Amino acid sequence: AAEDQPYVEMQADGAPSDTCRRQAVASPAAVAPAGVRFKVGMLTMCFVGTCMLTLLKGGGHFPSPLGVGCGSTGFWGLYLGQVPWVLAFALYFRSMLVTEFEEKVRTGYTFIKGEVEWNSHNTIKYPVLCAASGLLAGLFGVGGGIVKGPLMLEMGVVPAVASASAAAMILFTAAAASISFIVFGLLHTAYGAMFFCLGVTCTAVGQYTVGKWVKKYERQSPIVLSIGSVIVLSSVLIAIDTVAEATGRSASELLAPHGICSNDA
């Protein structure tokens, strides 16, 4: 019977129509040919491997378990080894997504509003944009989710899905960055613990508040407004911090190069 078919329910601003609220799925197998647990497991494996390479190369206050010296050939081999490791997982996930997309097209699957069609073109374009946004976010010292959230909204992803996906990505990238900072002795333990507790608390409060708001008014706009507010606030604080750091210092001092193994690093 038609009532027994799985469907995806979405909430949108305004009065949702039956078409937007319910889309029949042609084949359940076409929706998730690879289990969610398997995908999360592969992503976790990529994260663990990256952290292991970081720990093996050592640096700063953390000596390498392999006895690799900072700046040596082995050090740079382990450092750059993260690139092919992550790239291998990216290519595997791309192949998986393209296969799922082709299976959906073959079975006549109906793509709902906000669902990204992971064809051979999008599986290259969007990862490249995400990689560039992550690089820029790291250079400016802001979270990658601040860039990826708006990027997914521009892709047409539902705000709730965009927010949740950005948070999931931040969990892995922030953890990997924190381990790297610990290895190089750049993370103050007391500050790290304080900001970790602050982040967990604020996230829980924000998630509960926005979630109740969205459920009460049946609108997705609070999620978009919260993402925009964080971006504006972060931009203002970065500008203030940049001016404060640059005040009283010459351009040559600010742009002075240093080695990755030096005390100035």
Secondary structure, DSSP 4 states (H G I P E B T S, - for coil): -GGGS-B-----SS---HHHH--B-S-HHHH-SS-HHHHHHHHHHHHHHHHHHHHHH-BTTB--TT-PPTTSHHHHHHHHTHHHHHHHHHHHHHHHHHHHHHHHHHTT--PPTT-----TTHHHHHHHHHHHHHHHHHHHT--THHHHHHHHHHTT--HHHHHHHHHHHHHHHHHHHHHHHHHTT---HHHHHHHHHHHHHHHHHHHHHHHHHHHHHT-SHHHHHHHHHHHHHHHHHHHHHHHHHHTT--HHHHT----TTSTT-
